[in-house]
Amino acid sequence: AFNRMSTLKDSLFQAKSSASLDLYAAREQLTQKDVELNAVQKELAIKSLQRERLIVVLGIICLLFALVVLYIRLSDIRATNERVEAHNQTLSSYARELEELAFVVSHNLRETSRNINSYSGLLAKKAGASLDEKSRGYLSNVQQAAVRSYEMLVDLETYVGIGKSLPVSQCVDMNLLVEQEGKEFMNTYQLPEQTIAQEKLPRMQAHPALIQILFRCLYENAAKYRSQKPLRIHISYQIAAASHVIRFSDNGIGLNEAYAEKIFRVFQRLHTQDEIPGTGIGLALAAKIMRVYGGTISVQSQEGNGASFSMSFPFSVVGNKELKYPSKPIFRPL
């Protein structure tokens, strides 16, 4: 029994010694692993720092590249703007020269047309009896052409002068101006049973003379292109999404809307002189006046069903934005 106890004791001692050795070896191995792990972590930290530095460098390079591109682009835009401004100044200079030339030429030609008309009239008085009917017809055509040329040149001078040098605008009552033009129109043309319905119109920052010319052109256009029915003119007003709209409607012969833009060009007409006399500048004058105020004019029409001219004025020139018209229209003579 003693021997067995001694043997068991030796076995336990040996097992303890072996376990101690194994534990020491495991600790050494764990220490080695910690060292390796720390080395790997340091390496990863270095690589991460290098990557971050690389990203920062690339970001700075990209930013510098973008700034260079932006600078070049801005330089191009600045150069383009300078060229455009130079071209605009050149075009403005040319436009002024053309306007001055048109004014001088029209003024001189107007005098020539007046002389042609005067001398042809004197010739008709002096030699009219000795001329045959055909020759008198030729002479009459010369006089009519001279009168027509004179009228066109007067209209051309008016067109060129519109907006050239305007006084300071003032707050005007559109009702008074439009009604005054309507009265003058009715007194001038004396058309049978002609009536005008005028709704309440706003006040406006404008030049009275230009507004009078604008509506005079529209009144004369309505008279010129009236139908066989008694002339009816309706002037209405409404506030649209971005502007104040005054609408001038008549019950005349109307027009094909395919020509809706053509009628606002200088000397563009849809009828011959024999069919409907005129110079073809009235609606062009109206369009130019609307451009002076930053607005537009357009027409809605059908052949045989009259025409409606819509004049859109920006909010900046209308002085009474709170008006909630139109009221119910009533056709009435002024």
Solvent accessible surface area in square Angstrom, and as a share of the most:
residue,aa,sasa,rsa
1,A,90,0.70
2,F,166,0.69
3,N,116,0.59
4,R,176,0.64
5,M,125,0.56
6,S,47,0.30
7,T,86,0.50
8,L,100,0.50
9,K,147,0.62
10,D,77,0.40
11,S,54,0.35
12,L,113,0.56
13,F,141,0.59
14,Q,123,0.54
15,A,58,0.45
16,K,140,0.59
17,S,44,0.28
18,S,54,0.35
19,A,59,0.46
20,S,59,0.38
21,L,124,0.62
22,D,92,0.48
23,L,93,0.46
24,Y,137,0.52
25,A,57,0.44
26,A,53,0.41
27,R,150,0.55
28,E,88,0.39
29,Q,113,0.50
30,L,114,0.57
31,T,79,0.46
32,Q,97,0.43
33,K,109,0.46
34,D,67,0.35
35,V,84,0.48
36,E,79,0.35
37,L,96,0.48
38,N,76,0.39
39,A,57,0.44
40,V,72,0.42
41,Q,96,0.43
42,K,136,0.58
43,E,87,0.39
44,L,107,0.53
45,A,62,0.48
46,I,97,0.49
47,K,102,0.43
48,S,38,0.25
49,L,82,0.41
50,Q,106,0.47
51,R,138,0.51
52,E,95,0.43
53,R,146,0.53
54,L,101,0.50
55,I,107,0.55
56,V,88,0.51
57,V,75,0.43
58,L,90,0.45
59,G,40,0.39
60,I,90,0.46
61,I,96,0.49
62,C,84,0.50
63,L,106,0.53
64,L,100,0.50
65,F,140,0.58
66,A,53,0.41
67,L,91,0.45
68,V,83,0.47
69,V,71,0.41
70,L,94,0.47
71,Y,148,0.56
72,I,92,0.46
73,R,143,0.52
74,L,81,0.40
75,S,33,0.21
76,D,70,0.36
77,I,68,0.35
78,R,130,0.47
79,A,38,0.30
80,T,56,0.33
81,N,87,0.45
82,E,106,0.47
83,R,134,0.49
84,V,73,0.42
85,E,91,0.41
86,A,52,0.40
87,H,112,0.50
88,N,69,0.35
89,Q,111,0.49
90,T,57,0.33
91,L,113,0.56
92,S,50,0.32
93,S,36,0.23
94,Y,119,0.45
95,A,47,0.36
96,R,136,0.50
97,E,97,0.44
98,L,114,0.57
99,E,57,0.25
100,E,94,0.42
101,L,104,0.52
102,A,28,0.22
103,F,88,0.37
104,V,79,0.46
105,V,63,0.36
106,S,1,0.00
107,H,88,0.39
108,N,85,0.43
109,L,84,0.42
110,R,49,0.18
111,E,76,0.34
112,T,66,0.38
113,S,9,0.06
114,R,100,0.36
115,N,64,0.33
116,I,80,0.41
117,N,50,0.26
118,S,56,0.36
119,Y,149,0.57
120,S,9,0.06
121,G,16,0.16
122,L,105,0.52
123,L,91,0.45
124,A,34,0.26
125,K,175,0.74
126,K,183,0.77
127,A,25,0.20
128,G,11,0.11
129,A,108,0.83
130,S,96,0.62
131,L,53,0.26
132,D,88,0.46
133,E,138,0.62
134,K,138,0.58
135,S,36,0.23
136,R,108,0.40
137,G,32,0.31
138,Y,127,0.48
139,L,21,0.10
140,S,44,0.28
141,N,87,0.45
142,V,67,0.39
143,Q,49,0.22
144,Q,117,0.52
145,A,57,0.45
146,A,5,0.04
147,V,64,0.37
148,R,68,0.25
149,S,45,0.29
150,Y,67,0.25
151,E,83,0.37
152,M,49,0.22
153,L,21,0.11
154,V,50,0.29
155,D,35,0.18
156,L,39,0.20
157,E,20,0.09
158,T,49,0.28
159,Y,40,0.15
160,V,11,0.06
161,G,34,0.33
162,I,13,0.07
163,G,33,0.32
164,K,106,0.45
165,S,99,0.64
166,L,67,0.34
167,P,99,0.62
168,V,139,0.80
169,S,38,0.25
170,Q,99,0.44
171,C,71,0.42
172,V,12,0.07
173,D,32,0.17
174,M,0,0.00
175,N,21,0.11
176,L,123,0.61
177,L,21,0.10
178,V,0,0.00
179,E,50,0.22
180,Q,83,0.37
181,E,6,0.03
182,G,0,0.00
183,K,96,0.41
184,E,81,0.36
185,F,12,0.05
186,M,23,0.10
187,N,104,0.53
188,T,103,0.60
189,Y,81,0.31
190,Q,126,0.56
191,L,21,0.10
192,P,107,0.67
193,E,125,0.56
194,Q,16,0.07
195,T,20,0.12
196,I,2,0.01
197,A,0,0.00
198,Q,25,0.11
199,E,11,0.05
200,K,95,0.40
201,L,2,0.01
202,P,1,0.00
203,R,113,0.41
204,M,1,0.00
205,Q,71,0.32
206,A,0,0.00
207,H,20,0.09
208,P,41,0.26
209,A,62,0.48
210,L,9,0.04
211,I,1,0.00
212,Q,37,0.16
213,I,36,0.18
214,L,0,0.00
215,F,1,0.00
216,R,99,0.36
217,C,12,0.07
218,L,1,0.01
219,Y,2,0.01
220,E,72,0.32
221,N,21,0.11
222,A,1,0.01
223,A,0,0.00
224,K,80,0.34
225,Y,47,0.18
226,R,103,0.38
227,S,29,0.18
228,Q,187,0.83
229,K,114,0.48
230,P,53,0.34
231,L,5,0.03
232,R,75,0.27
233,I,1,0.00
234,H,44,0.20
235,I,0,0.00
236,S,17,0.11
237,Y,2,0.01
238,Q,72,0.32
239,I,64,0.33
240,A,38,0.29
241,A,109,0.85
242,A,77,0.60
243,S,18,0.12
244,H,1,0.00
245,V,10,0.06
246,I,0,0.00
247,R,70,0.25
248,F,1,0.00
249,S,28,0.18
250,D,18,0.09
251,N,34,0.18
252,G,1,0.01
253,I,55,0.28
254,G,14,0.14
255,L,18,0.09
256,N,66,0.34
257,E,87,0.39
258,A,85,0.66
259,Y,100,0.38
260,A,23,0.17
261,E,130,0.58
262,K,63,0.27
263,I,18,0.09
264,F,29,0.12
265,R,133,0.48
266,V,43,0.25
267,F,70,0.29
268,Q,69,0.31
269,R,43,0.16
270,L,57,0.28
271,H,54,0.24
272,T,81,0.47
273,Q,65,0.29
274,D,140,0.73
275,E,111,0.50
276,I,24,0.12
277,P,86,0.54
278,G,13,0.13
279,T,16,0.09
280,G,18,0.18
281,I,2,0.01
282,G,29,0.28
283,L,19,0.09
284,A,2,0.02
285,L,12,0.06
286,A,0,0.00
287,A,9,0.07
288,K,31,0.13
289,I,0,0.00
290,M,1,0.00
291,R,139,0.51
292,V,53,0.30
293,Y,16,0.06
294,G,58,0.56
295,G,8,0.08
296,T,87,0.51
297,I,21,0.11
298,S,51,0.33
299,V,9,0.05
300,Q,84,0.37
301,S,10,0.07
302,Q,119,0.53
303,E,123,0.55
304,G,49,0.47
305,N,108,0.55
306,G,3,0.03
307,A,10,0.08
308,S,20,0.13
309,F,3,0.01
310,S,11,0.07
311,M,0,0.00
312,S,29,0.19
313,F,0,0.00
314,P,37,0.23
315,F,71,0.29
316,S,94,0.60
317,V,21,0.12
318,V,1,0.01
319,G,49,0.47
320,N,29,0.15
321,K,101,0.43
322,E,118,0.53
323,L,25,0.12
324,K,174,0.74
325,Y,66,0.25
326,P,68,0.42
327,S,60,0.38
328,K,169,0.72
329,P,63,0.40
330,I,121,0.61
331,F,104,0.43
332,R,87,0.32
333,P,90,0.57
334,L,53,0.26
